[in-house]
């Protein structure tokens, strides 16, 4: 085998790709290959969650610090929405994922927004004050 999964991941990946292209199924390292395919899905979900947290932080800052609003916040909001949209376009089966993760992501966003703004955490709503359609809606900003 060219490239060992644990000692030379890149070599293993190249070798595995070659085996797949040559349809040499019996020679595949199936267990590690399955792990890697599962990790690809986790990576996509992790990316959506990360962007959703970033989006929620900036939406909270926008609502609760209106005197500090900036173009960079607005740009960050637009970019996070775009990154989520692109991920869902590439993997439509993840369409419901932002809604499924909203409460978990909001909790993290709330803590981070409090740290970034200096606001007391209890001054921000315990539950997400926005609905997913607003959060992901192009151009929507909380007032």
N, CA and C of each residue as an Amber inpcrd file, in Angstrom:
protein
   429
   0.8450000  -1.1910000   0.0000000   0.0000000   0.0000000   0.0000000
   0.8830000   1.2450000   0.0000000   0.5340000   2.2070000  -0.8070000
   1.2590000   3.4650000  -0.8770000   0.5760000   4.4570000   0.0490000
   1.2270000   4.7860000   1.1370000   0.6300000   5.7180000   2.0860000
  -0.2020000   4.9850000   3.1250000   0.1780000   5.1640000   4.3730000
  -0.5380000   4.5410000   5.4790000  -1.4530000   5.5800000   6.1090000
  -2.6560000   5.1910000   6.4170000  -3.6600000   6.1180000   6.9430000
  -3.1420000   6.9010000   8.1450000  -2.4740000   6.2270000   9.0690000
  -2.0410000   6.8910000  10.3010000  -0.7170000   7.6310000  10.1720000
   0.1620000   7.2090000   9.2530000   1.4690000   7.8500000   9.1680000
   1.6380000   8.7560000   7.9430000   0.7880000   8.5950000   6.9290000
   0.8920000   9.4250000   5.7190000  -0.5050000   9.5730000   5.1140000
  -1.2970000  10.4300000   5.7310000  -2.6920000  10.5670000   5.3060000
  -2.7970000  10.9700000   3.8410000  -1.9810000  11.9290000   3.4120000
  -2.0610000  12.3830000   2.0240000  -1.7640000  11.2430000   1.0640000
  -0.7190000  10.4750000   1.3550000  -0.3960000   9.3200000   0.5180000
  -1.5270000   8.2990000   0.5100000  -2.1150000   8.0820000   1.6790000
  -3.2440000   7.1530000   1.7790000  -4.4130000   7.6480000   0.9280000
  -4.7010000   8.9440000   1.0060000  -5.8280000   9.5030000   0.2530000
  -5.5970000   9.3720000  -1.2500000  -4.3920000   9.6680000  -1.7140000
  -4.0880000   9.5180000  -3.1450000  -4.2270000   8.0660000  -3.5880000
  -3.6930000   7.1740000  -2.7810000  -3.7590000   5.7450000  -3.1020000
  -5.2200000   5.2650000  -3.1330000  -5.9900000   5.7040000  -2.1570000
  -7.4020000   5.3160000  -2.0860000  -8.1610000   5.8410000  -3.2920000
  -7.9140000   7.0700000  -3.6830000  -8.5750000   7.6360000  -4.8700000
  -8.2290000   6.8230000  -6.1110000  -6.9630000   6.4440000  -6.2260000
  -6.5450000   5.6390000  -7.3810000  -7.2780000   4.2880000  -7.3860000
  -7.3640000   3.6470000  -6.2230000  -8.0710000   2.3640000  -6.1330000
  -9.5380000   2.5060000  -6.5320000 -10.1570000   3.5780000  -6.1090000
 -11.5690000   3.8110000  -6.4570000 -11.7070000   4.0120000  -7.9560000
 -10.8570000   4.8510000  -8.5330000 -10.9270000   5.0920000  -9.9800000
 -10.7040000   3.8120000 -10.7880000  -9.8530000   2.9600000 -10.2730000
  -9.5700000   1.6940000 -10.9630000 -10.5580000   0.5920000 -10.5680000
 -11.5200000   0.9540000  -9.7150000 -12.5580000   0.0330000  -9.2510000
 -11.9790000  -1.2350000  -8.6120000 -10.9500000  -1.0280000  -7.8390000
 -10.2940000  -2.1320000  -7.1250000 -10.8540000  -2.1710000  -5.7000000
 -12.1300000  -2.4760000  -5.6200000 -12.9060000  -2.3750000  -4.3880000
 -12.3340000  -3.2240000  -3.2550000 -11.8690000  -4.3930000  -3.5490000
 -11.3920000  -5.3040000  -2.5020000 -10.1230000  -4.7980000  -1.8170000
  -9.3990000  -3.8950000  -2.4590000  -8.1440000  -3.3960000  -1.8980000
  -8.3320000  -2.1330000  -1.0460000  -9.5480000  -1.6040000  -1.0340000
  -9.8080000  -0.3720000  -0.2800000  -9.7130000  -0.5970000   1.2190000
  -9.2460000   0.4090000   1.9060000  -9.2470000   0.4580000   3.3700000
 -10.6240000   0.9970000   3.7690000 -11.6110000   0.1160000   3.7310000
 -13.0220000   0.5170000   3.8370000 -13.3470000   1.2260000   5.1500000
 -12.8080000   0.7500000   6.2570000 -13.1390000   1.3700000   7.5460000
 -12.6640000   2.8220000   7.6080000 -11.4270000   3.0560000   7.2160000
 -10.9210000   4.4290000   7.2440000 -11.5910000   5.2950000   6.1730000
 -11.8780000   4.6970000   5.0360000 -12.5730000   5.4350000   3.9870000
 -13.9550000   5.8690000   4.4660000 -14.6680000   4.9810000   5.1270000
 -15.9900000   5.3250000   5.6730000 -15.8800000   6.4470000   6.7030000
 -14.8460000   6.3690000   7.5510000 -14.6310000   7.4350000   8.5420000
 -14.4240000   8.7820000   7.8600000 -13.6370000   8.7920000   6.8020000
 -13.3470000  10.0360000   6.0950000 -14.5890000  10.5960000   5.4050000
 -15.3940000   9.7340000   4.8310000 -16.6340000  10.1900000   4.1770000
 -17.5710000  10.7920000   5.2310000 -17.6810000  10.1360000   6.3880000
 -18.5060000  10.6940000   7.4680000 -17.9710000  12.0470000   7.9230000
 -16.6510000  12.1660000   8.0060000 -16.0530000  13.4350000   8.4220000
 -16.3430000  14.5590000   7.4340000 -16.4660000  14.2260000   6.1590000
 -16.8260000  15.2420000   5.1700000 -18.1820000  15.8540000   5.5180000
 -19.1320000  15.0100000   5.8800000 -20.4520000  15.5070000   6.2720000
 -20.3880000  16.3390000   7.5360000 -19.5680000  15.9170000   8.4880000
 -19.4130000  16.6790000   9.7240000 -18.8130000  18.0480000   9.4360000
 -17.8760000  18.0740000   8.5250000 -17.2320000  19.3270000   8.1650000
 -18.2340000  20.3080000   7.5660000 -19.1060000  19.8250000   6.7040000
 -20.1400000  20.6900000   6.1170000 -21.0640000  21.2450000   7.2010000
 -21.4790000  20.3790000   8.1090000 -22.3540000  20.8250000   9.1970000
 -21.6310000  21.8160000  10.1120000 -20.3840000  21.5300000  10.4180000
 -19.5980000  22.4200000  11.2670000 -19.4620000  23.8030000  10.6180000
 -19.2800000  23.8310000   9.3050000 -19.1820000  25.1030000   8.5940000
 -20.4590000  25.9040000   8.6840000 -21.5900000  25.2410000   8.5270000
 -22.8820000  25.9350000   8.6410000 -23.0670000  26.4650000  10.0620000
 -22.7600000  25.6470000  11.0530000 -22.9040000  26.0940000  12.4480000
 -22.0120000  27.2920000  12.7360000 -20.7870000  27.2470000  12.2680000
 -19.8540000  28.3390000  12.4900000 -20.3680000  29.6400000  11.8680000
 -20.8710000  29.5650000  10.6490000 -21.4060000  30.7470000   9.9910000
 -22.6810000  31.2390000  10.6790000 -23.5020000  30.3160000  11.1530000
 -24.7300000  30.7010000  11.8470000 -24.4030000  31.4240000  13.1510000
 -23.4070000  30.9490000  13.8630000 -22.9850000  31.6240000  15.0980000
 -22.4840000  33.0310000  14.7750000 -21.6450000  33.1550000  13.7620000
 -21.1300000  34.4730000  13.3570000 -22.2720000  35.4050000  12.9750000
 -23.2370000  34.8720000  12.2330000 -24.3920000  35.6540000  11.8100000
 -25.2040000  36.1190000  13.0160000 -25.4680000  35.2300000  13.9410000
 -26.2490000  35.5770000  15.1290000 -25.5330000  36.6030000  16.0090000
 -24.2230000  36.4670000  16.1470000 -23.4590000  37.4500000  16.9270000
 -23.6720000  38.8480000  16.3460000 -23.5340000  38.9520000  15.0370000
 -23.6590000  40.2760000  14.4250000 -25.0920000  40.7900000  14.4310000
 -26.0730000  39.9070000  14.3360000 -27.4650000  40.3430000  14.4410000
 -27.7590000  40.8530000  15.8530000 -27.2140000  40.1750000  16.8590000
 -27.3940000  40.6520000  18.2340000 -26.7050000  41.9990000  18.4380000
 -25.4980000  42.1170000  17.9540000 -24.7890000  43.3870000  18.0730000
 -25.5600000  44.4970000  17.3520000 -26.0940000  44.1690000  16.1860000
 -26.8580000  45.1590000  15.4050000 -28.0700000  45.6450000  16.1930000
 -28.7830000  44.6880000  16.8210000 -29.9940000  45.0680000  17.5630000
 -29.6730000  45.7840000  18.8680000 -28.6950000  45.2960000  19.6100000
 -28.4900000  45.7930000  20.9670000 -27.3960000  46.8450000  21.1010000
 -26.7480000  47.1880000  20.0180000 -25.8050000  48.3090000  20.0150000
 -26.0070000  49.1460000  18.7570000 -27.1990000  49.7410000  18.6130000
 -27.5010000  50.4790000  17.3880000 -26.5590000  51.6530000  17.1380000
 -26.0200000  52.2310000  18.1880000 -25.1160000  53.3630000  18.0200000
 -23.7330000  52.9520000  17.5090000 -23.4560000  51.6650000  17.4850000
 -22.1420000  51.1810000  17.0220000 -22.2300000  50.4440000  15.6880000
 -23.3920000  50.4720000  15.0620000 -23.5670000  49.7720000  13.7840000
 -22.5220000  50.2300000  12.7760000 -22.0730000  49.2700000  11.9730000
 -21.0430000  49.6120000  10.9970000 -21.2420000  48.8250000   9.7090000
 -20.6020000  49.3130000   8.6710000 -20.6320000  48.5920000   7.3960000
 -19.9910000  47.2200000   7.5340000 -18.9620000  47.1120000   8.3820000
 -18.3010000  45.8120000   8.5320000 -19.2380000  44.7920000   9.1800000
 -20.0850000  45.2300000  10.1110000 -21.0720000  44.3120000  10.6720000
 -22.0350000  43.8560000   9.5830000 -22.4930000  44.8180000   8.7990000
 -23.4360000  44.5010000   7.7210000 -22.7770000  43.5550000   6.7050000
 -21.5060000  43.7910000   6.3900000 -20.7750000  42.9140000   5.4730000
 -20.6410000  41.5080000   6.0450000 -20.3610000  41.4260000   7.3300000
 -20.2190000  40.1240000   7.9830000 -21.5390000  39.3600000   7.9790000
 -22.6330000  40.0730000   8.2120000 -23.9650000  39.4730000   8.1700000
 -24.2430000  38.9160000   6.7780000 -23.9980000  39.7280000   5.7650000
 -24.2490000  39.3090000   4.3820000 -23.3650000  38.1320000   3.9980000
 -22.0960000  38.1610000   4.4020000 -21.1840000  37.0740000   4.0510000
 -21.5670000  35.7760000   4.7390000 -21.9320000  35.8340000   6.0110000
 -22.3340000  34.6170000   6.7210000 -23.5700000  34.0000000   6.0620000
 -24.5330000  34.8340000   5.7010000 -25.7180000  34.3300000   4.9930000
 -25.3280000  33.6570000   3.6820000 -24.4290000  34.2970000   2.9480000
 -23.9890000  33.7470000   1.6710000 -23.2900000  32.4010000   1.8680000
 -22.4300000  32.3070000   2.8650000 -21.7150000  31.0520000   3.1000000
 -22.6790000  29.9210000   3.4690000 -23.6930000  30.2310000   4.2500000
 -24.7060000  29.2240000   4.5960000 -25.4740000  28.8170000   3.3460000
 -25.8840000  29.7900000   2.5600000 -26.6120000  29.5150000   1.3170000
 -25.7900000  28.6470000   0.3770000 -24.5180000  28.9700000   0.2090000
 -23.6570000  28.1890000  -0.6780000 -23.5100000  26.7510000  -0.1850000
 -23.3540000  26.5750000   1.1200000 -23.2360000  25.2240000   1.6820000
 -24.5050000  24.4190000   1.4340000 -25.6530000  25.0680000   1.5790000
 -26.9270000  24.3780000   1.3620000 -27.1430000  24.0880000  -0.1220000
 -26.7150000  24.9970000  -0.9950000 -26.8260000  24.7420000  -2.4330000
 -25.9940000  23.5270000  -2.8330000 -24.8180000  23.3780000  -2.2280000
 -23.9580000  22.2440000  -2.5360000 -24.4530000  20.9590000  -1.8970000
 -25.1570000  21.0750000  -0.7850000 -25.6680000  19.9090000  -0.0540000
 -27.1040000  20.1840000   0.3840000 -28.0690000  20.0660000  -0.5440000
 -29.4580000  20.4010000  -0.2200000 -30.0410000  19.6210000   0.9570000
 -29.4760000  18.4610000   1.2600000 -29.9880000  17.6990000   2.3980000
 -29.7220000  18.4080000   3.7230000 -28.9070000  19.4610000   3.7070000
 -28.6390000  20.2390000   4.9160000 -29.5620000  21.4520000   5.0650000
 -30.5780000  21.5490000   4.2230000 -31.4760000  22.7100000   4.2440000
 -32.0710000  22.9610000   5.6310000 -32.4530000  21.9170000   6.3410000
 -33.0780000  22.0850000   7.6590000 -32.0510000  22.2460000   8.7820000
 -30.7900000  22.0460000   8.4830000 -29.7710000  22.0490000   9.5240000
 -29.6900000  23.3690000  10.3080000 -29.7240000  24.5320000   9.6540000
 -29.6780000  25.7660000  10.4520000 -30.8080000  25.8510000  11.4880000
 -32.0040000  25.4640000  11.1080000 -33.1150000  25.4800000  12.0600000
 -32.8860000  24.4830000  13.1890000 -32.3800000  23.3070000  12.8340000
 -32.1230000  22.2720000  13.8410000 -31.0700000  22.7210000  14.8550000
 -30.1410000  23.5480000  14.4330000 -29.0370000  23.9720000  15.2900000
 -29.2240000  25.3680000  15.8900000 -30.3420000  25.9960000  15.5980000
 -30.5290000  27.3910000  15.9960000 -30.3530000  27.5980000  17.5010000
 -30.9920000  26.8120000  18.3310000 -30.9080000  27.0230000  19.7840000
 -29.4700000  26.8410000  20.2770000 -28.7940000  25.8030000  19.8030000
 -27.4130000  25.5350000  20.2170000 -26.4760000  26.6560000  19.7520000
 -26.6470000  27.0600000  18.5150000 -25.7950000  28.1310000  17.9760000
 -26.0950000  29.4630000  18.6460000 -27.3630000  29.7190000  18.9320000
 -27.7220000  30.9840000  19.5800000 -27.0780000  31.0850000  20.9610000
 -27.0710000  29.9950000  21.6880000 -26.4550000  30.0010000  23.0180000
 -24.9900000  30.4360000  22.9420000 -24.2600000  29.8980000  21.9860000
 -22.8540000  30.2650000  21.7980000 -22.7390000  31.7190000  21.3150000
 -23.6030000  32.1050000  20.3950000 -23.5740000  33.4670000  19.8630000
 -23.8820000  34.4860000  20.9640000 -24.8210000  34.1750000  21.8040000
 -25.2090000  35.0750000  22.8960000 -24.0170000  35.3290000  23.8280000
 -23.3230000  34.2530000  24.2020000 -22.1490000  34.4050000  25.0660000
 -21.0660000  35.2520000  24.3920000 -20.8100000  34.9560000  23.1260000
 -19.7770000  35.6980000  22.3980000 -20.1660000  37.1500000  22.1620000
 -21.4210000  37.3870000  21.8490000 -21.8710000  38.7630000  21.6370000
 -21.7280000  39.5640000  22.9290000 -22.0430000  38.9510000  24.0520000
 -21.8890000  39.6440000  25.3380000 -20.4240000  40.0000000  25.5770000
 -19.5240000  39.0670000  25.2990000 -18.0910000  39.3420000  25.4760000
 -17.6200000  40.4510000  24.5440000 -18.0430000  40.3880000  23.2980000
 -17.5780000  41.3590000  22.3050000 -18.1240000  42.7620000  22.5550000
 -19.3070000  42.8520000  23.1240000 -19.9430000  44.1580000  23.3130000
 -19.7440000  44.7320000  24.7070000 -19.3930000  43.8550000  25.6490000
 -19.2970000  44.3060000  27.0280000 -20.6440000  44.3640000  27.7200000
 -21.6860000  43.9400000  27.0240000 -23.0210000  43.8950000  27.6300000
 -23.1040000  42.7130000  28.5880000 -23.9160000  42.8540000  29.6160000
 -24.1370000  41.7370000  30.5340000 -24.8770000  40.6330000  29.7740000
 -24.4520000  39.3750000  29.9340000 -25.1280000  38.2840000  29.2160000
 -26.6390000  38.2590000  29.4420000 -27.0820000  38.6260000  30.6610000
 -28.5240000  38.5880000  30.9200000 -29.2710000  39.7570000  30.2920000
 -28.5430000  40.6890000  29.6630000 -29.2190000  41.7640000  28.9340000
 -29.6240000  41.3220000  27.5300000 -29.1180000  40.1750000  27.1200000
 -29.4950000  39.5890000  25.8260000 -30.5080000  38.4860000  26.0770000
 -31.4970000  38.3460000  25.2080000 -32.5340000  37.3320000  25.4270000
 -31.9520000  35.9310000  25.5720000 -32.5230000  35.1710000  26.4900000
 -32.0620000  33.7900000  26.6980000 -32.3820000  32.9180000  25.4850000
 -33.5420000  33.1550000  24.8750000 -33.9340000  32.4250000  23.6640000
 -33.7650000  33.3380000  22.4630000 -33.4680000  32.7480000  21.3360000
 -33.2200000  33.5200000  20.1190000 -34.4290000  34.3960000  19.7840000
 -34.2330000  35.6990000  19.6570000 -35.3460000  36.5990000  19.3700000
 -35.6960000  36.6840000  17.8810000 -34.9580000  35.9430000  17.0580000
 -35.1720000  35.9880000  15.6100000 -35.6550000  34.6260000  15.1210000
 -36.4180000  34.6350000  14.0570000 -36.8290000  33.3650000  13.4410000
 -35.8900000  33.0670000  12.2790000 -35.7670000  31.8130000  11.9580000
 -34.7780000  31.3910000  10.9730000 -34.9570000  32.0700000   9.6200000
 -36.2000000  32.3100000   9.2140000 -36.4160000  32.9770000   7.9240000
 -35.8740000  34.3990000   7.9330000 -35.9730000  35.0820000   9.0740000
 -35.3910000  36.4160000   9.1950000 -33.8630000  36.3130000   9.1850000
 -33.3530000  35.4130000   9.9930000 -31.9030000  35.2570000  10.1420000
 -31.2350000  35.0400000   8.7950000 -31.8240000  34.1750000   7.9890000
 -31.2270000  33.8250000   6.7060000 -31.7220000  34.7020000   5.5580000
 -32.6950000  35.5690000   5.8350000 -33.2950000  36.3970000   4.7930000
 -32.3640000  37.4870000   4.3010000 -32.1700000  37.5290000   3.0160000
 -31.2740000  38.5190000   2.4160000 -31.7370000  39.9330000   2.7570000
 -30.8380000  40.6940000   3.3170000 -31.1170000  42.0980000   3.5850000
 -31.8330000  42.3850000   4.8930000 -32.3720000  41.3640000   5.5660000
 -33.0920000  41.6210000   6.8090000 -32.1190000  41.9810000   7.9250000
 -32.4640000  43.0170000   8.6770000 -31.7030000  43.4070000   9.8470000
 -32.6720000  43.7030000  10.9790000 -32.3400000  43.2980000  12.1900000
 -33.2420000  43.5770000  13.3220000 -33.2190000  45.0560000  13.6870000
 -34.3420000  45.5350000  14.1610000 -34.4250000  46.9570000  14.5560000
 -34.4920000  47.0960000  16.0550000
